[in-house]
Amino acid sequence: MSGTPESVYGRTRSILITGASSGIGAALAEQLAPYGGKIALTARRAEQLEEVAQRVRQLGGVPLVLPCDVTDLAAVREASARVSAEQGAVDVAFLNAGIGDPLALPRFDAEKLRQIFAVNVFGVTNWMDALLPAMIQRGSGILAATSSLIAGRAMPGASVYAATKAAISSMLDGYRVEGRLYGLQITVVEPGFVRTPIHGDKPVSRPFMVDVDQAAQIIVEGVAEGKALIRFPWQMAAALQVLRHLPNALFDSFGRKMVRKPRD
Ligand SMILES: NC(=O)c1ccc[n+]([C@@H]2O[C@H](COP(=O)([O-])OP(=O)(O)OC[C@H]3O[C@@H](n4cnc5c(N)ncnc54)[C@H](OP(=O)(O)O)[C@@H]3O)[C@@H](O)[C@H]2O)c1
């Protein structure tokens, strides 16, 4: 399945990016555009997608703007049919749309939790539903889903978000092996902190934070190389490996420093 970026993302290739209106998705589109492929850009905000499409065009790609909510299975199936009709069956899909919400314990709300799962988990599986039949029939295709390093161990202040990412990493860990029987490459992308609007409007600094263009480059190259798992930056990946195996007593004393009781 692996190849050069030119062979994986080149002129004849049909590519899809979810969550393409900002952050990592928009940066992926810009990294991929110079290879000349046909790139379907999907998210809810059409205006932002048009801006990304314009940059893709300037950089040599052929964009298709496709406003769609990943939580709406019927709309996803319809959007997928449009991609196939307009740019050919999807060869490479970056299933990247996602939202973050700390959902602190005093704010716990099952509806809100459902919403986070709807985007981060079912947003991925809705697109898998739409794309897998044609990929399996053709015996080829690449699915790259954006999880997170936090999938390895939930951090206080991001428990529900971590649970959604653990669901993706775990499910695709199994499907990756099955996928090979059908000629599919299934890649899990687990970034650490990346500078994107998911962290809010104000500039933030987090440990070993990576610029969005650098993140997109790592993902684009890793997927082309056929990697099953893309974890970065290595410092954060190593830290998460340690945290994952830390006994609860130690983990709790570390974790307590990360959260505070709200004042009200
Ligand atoms: N930035 C980080 O530190 C970091 C670290 C690890 C993993 N990640 C993951 O990376 C992925 C991309 O996030 P980002 O950091 O690039 O954040 P971002 O800039 O906020 O991008 C999120 C994207 O998801 C789309 N999206 C949200 N809800 C959607 C819905 N219901 N239907 C369709 N699209 C929807 C947004 O577009 P619309 O609002 O236009 O719909 C946007 O394009 C996410 O899965 C995130 O969990 C990020």
Ligand as a Chemical Component Dictionary entry (heavy atoms), coordinates in Angstrom:
data_LIG
# 
_chem_comp.id                   LIG 
_chem_comp.type                 NON-POLYMER 
_chem_comp.pdbx_formal_charge   0 
_chem_comp.three_letter_code    LIG 
# 
loop_
_chem_comp_atom.comp_id 
_chem_comp_atom.atom_id 
_chem_comp_atom.alt_atom_id 
_chem_comp_atom.type_symbol 
_chem_comp_atom.charge 
_chem_comp_atom.model_Cartn_x 
_chem_comp_atom.model_Cartn_y 
_chem_comp_atom.model_Cartn_z 
_chem_comp_atom.pdbx_ordinal 
LIG N1  N1  N 0  -5.029  20.399 17.857 1  
LIG C1  C1  C 0  -4.647  19.452 18.695 2  
LIG O1  O1  O 0  -3.903  19.707 19.688 3  
LIG C2  C2  C 0  -5.072  18.033 18.456 4  
LIG C3  C3  C 0  -4.383  17.008 19.129 5  
LIG C4  C4  C 0  -4.776  15.693 18.924 6  
LIG C5  C5  C 0  -5.815  15.405 18.057 7  
LIG N2  N2  N 1  -6.477  16.418 17.432 8  
LIG C6  C6  C 0  -7.576  16.068 16.530 9  
LIG O2  O2  O 0  -7.325  16.622 15.259 10 
LIG C7  C7  C 0  -8.553  16.766 14.551 11 
LIG C8  C8  C 0  -8.619  18.142 13.915 12 
LIG O3  O3  O 0  -8.706  19.113 14.945 13 
LIG P1  P1  P 0  -7.988  20.520 14.875 14 
LIG O4  O4  O 0  -7.037  20.573 15.985 15 
LIG O5  O5  O -1 -7.543  20.787 13.501 16 
LIG O6  O6  O 0  -9.207  21.470 15.319 17 
LIG P2  P2  P 0  -10.103 22.511 14.492 18 
LIG O7  O7  O 0  -9.258  23.521 13.813 19 
LIG O8  O8  O 0  -11.131 22.970 15.458 20 
LIG O9  O9  O 0  -10.765 21.627 13.359 21 
LIG C9  C9  C 0  -11.862 20.782 13.602 22 
LIG C10 C10 C 0  -12.536 20.495 12.281 23 
LIG O10 O10 O 0  -13.614 19.578 12.513 24 
LIG C11 C11 C 0  -14.766 20.095 11.845 25 
LIG N3  N3  N 0  -15.993 19.655 12.496 26 
LIG C12 C12 C 0  -16.362 19.836 13.796 27 
LIG N4  N4  N 0  -17.597 19.372 13.990 28 
LIG C13 C13 C 0  -18.040 18.892 12.793 29 
LIG C14 C14 C 0  -19.247 18.304 12.341 30 
LIG N5  N5  N 0  -20.274 18.084 13.162 31 
LIG N6  N6  N 0  -19.330 17.950 11.035 32 
LIG C15 C15 C 0  -18.303 18.173 10.186 33 
LIG N7  N7  N 0  -17.140 18.710 10.541 34 
LIG C16 C16 C 0  -17.017 19.084 11.838 35 
LIG C17 C17 C 0  -14.603 21.613 11.903 36 
LIG O11 O11 O 0  -15.327 22.226 10.837 37 
LIG P3  P3  P 0  -16.745 22.959 10.949 38 
LIG O12 O12 O 0  -16.800 23.638 12.272 39 
LIG O13 O13 O 0  -16.714 23.893 9.776  40 
LIG O14 O14 O 0  -17.764 21.884 10.797 41 
LIG C18 C18 C 0  -13.114 21.751 11.645 42 
LIG O15 O15 O 0  -12.853 21.747 10.271 43 
LIG C19 C19 C 0  -9.651  16.497 15.578 44 
LIG O16 O16 O 0  -10.129 15.174 15.434 45 
LIG C20 C20 C 0  -8.932  16.638 16.913 46 
LIG O17 O17 O 0  -9.553  15.919 17.928 47 
LIG C21 C21 C 0  -6.118  17.725 17.605 48 
# 
loop_
_chem_comp_bond.comp_id 
_chem_comp_bond.atom_id_1 
_chem_comp_bond.atom_id_2 
_chem_comp_bond.value_order 
_chem_comp_bond.pdbx_ordinal 
LIG N1  C1  SING 1  
LIG C1  O1  DOUB 2  
LIG C1  C2  SING 3  
LIG C2  C3  SING 4  
LIG C2  C21 DOUB 5  
LIG C3  C4  DOUB 6  
LIG C4  C5  SING 7  
LIG C5  N2  DOUB 8  
LIG N2  C6  SING 9  
LIG N2  C21 SING 10 
LIG C6  O2  SING 11 
LIG C6  C20 SING 12 
LIG O2  C7  SING 13 
LIG C7  C8  SING 14 
LIG C7  C19 SING 15 
LIG C8  O3  SING 16 
LIG O3  P1  SING 17 
LIG P1  O4  DOUB 18 
LIG P1  O5  SING 19 
LIG P1  O6  SING 20 
LIG O6  P2  SING 21 
LIG P2  O7  DOUB 22 
LIG P2  O8  SING 23 
LIG P2  O9  SING 24 
LIG O9  C9  SING 25 
LIG C9  C10 SING 26 
LIG C10 O10 SING 27 
LIG C10 C18 SING 28 
LIG O10 C11 SING 29 
LIG C11 N3  SING 30 
LIG C11 C17 SING 31 
LIG N3  C12 SING 32 
LIG N3  C16 SING 33 
LIG C12 N4  DOUB 34 
LIG N4  C13 SING 35 
LIG C13 C14 SING 36 
LIG C13 C16 DOUB 37 
LIG C14 N5  SING 38 
LIG C14 N6  DOUB 39 
LIG N6  C15 SING 40 
LIG C15 N7  DOUB 41 
LIG N7  C16 SING 42 
LIG C17 O11 SING 43 
LIG C17 C18 SING 44 
LIG O11 P3  SING 45 
LIG P3  O12 DOUB 46 
LIG P3  O13 SING 47 
LIG P3  O14 SING 48 
LIG C18 O15 SING 49 
LIG C19 O16 SING 50 
LIG C19 C20 SING 51 
LIG C20 O17 SING 52 
# 
